[in-house]
Amino acid sequence: MLRRTLLQQLPNVLRAAPCAAQAAQQLLAASYSSSSGNNQKPWVSSAAWTGAAVAFAASAYAASSAGIVQADAAPQAPMQPPADPYALPAAAGRLPNNITLYQYEVCPFCCKVKAFLDYHKLPYTTIEVNPLTKGELKWSTYRKVPVVKLDDDVVVDSSAIVSRLAAEVQQAKSSSSSSSSKSSSSKGWFSKGGSSSDSSSSNVEEEKQWRKWVDERYVKLIT
């Protein structure tokens, strides 16, 4: 009788409780109230069921206290790279203070990001990701490397990471230099002078083609 009562109340308890720990506590309260109403002792008539409920309450409470279990938490949207990872996004206006790169040491795409960071002398830290468990990326829905944290922002895909960093570097140079450098901020990384919009557009397009060639052809040749 006690077990049947608990099973009947369980869906309502889980819907009403905001987290698993509260659900477990309400479940235990229901078990004791049902036992007293039927003049039954939970440790006599349903010792196994009550013991299981206690174990569930303890584990759920510990997980909830650690911020692990949250029944009403909305599922995190999958993190995806931008549609055009080679396009420079709008800059945030400042270089990040903390750059953390999640990588495989031998991954050529991770090495590409490190080469960009080293070239522009941007300090960063690396975290080696276990290729089997990927436990270092358990906080992320994106399970590939490289993944970069730029302060509180997360950027995925090596080309998108380089584009984001390039936008920040160009913005920083533009804001700290004269008007001549402002005109060059719209050009590609490999620009060699010229100020017309046609020249700038051509340089940016040539840059995109070389970057795509590196990702699609060169990486395959060296790996």
Buried (B, 14 or more C-beta within 10 A) or exposed (E): EBBEBBEEBBEEBBEEBEBBBBBBBBBBEBBBEBBEEEEBBBEEBBEEBBEEBBEBBEBBBEBBEEEEBEBEEEEEEEBEBBEEBBEBBEBBEEBBEEBBBBBBEEBBBBBBBBEBBEEBEBEBEBEEBEEEEBEBBEEBEBEBBBBBBBEEEBBBBBBBBBBBBBBBBBBBBBEEEEEEEEEBBBBBBEBEEBEEEEBBEBBBEEBBEBBEEBBEEEBEEEE
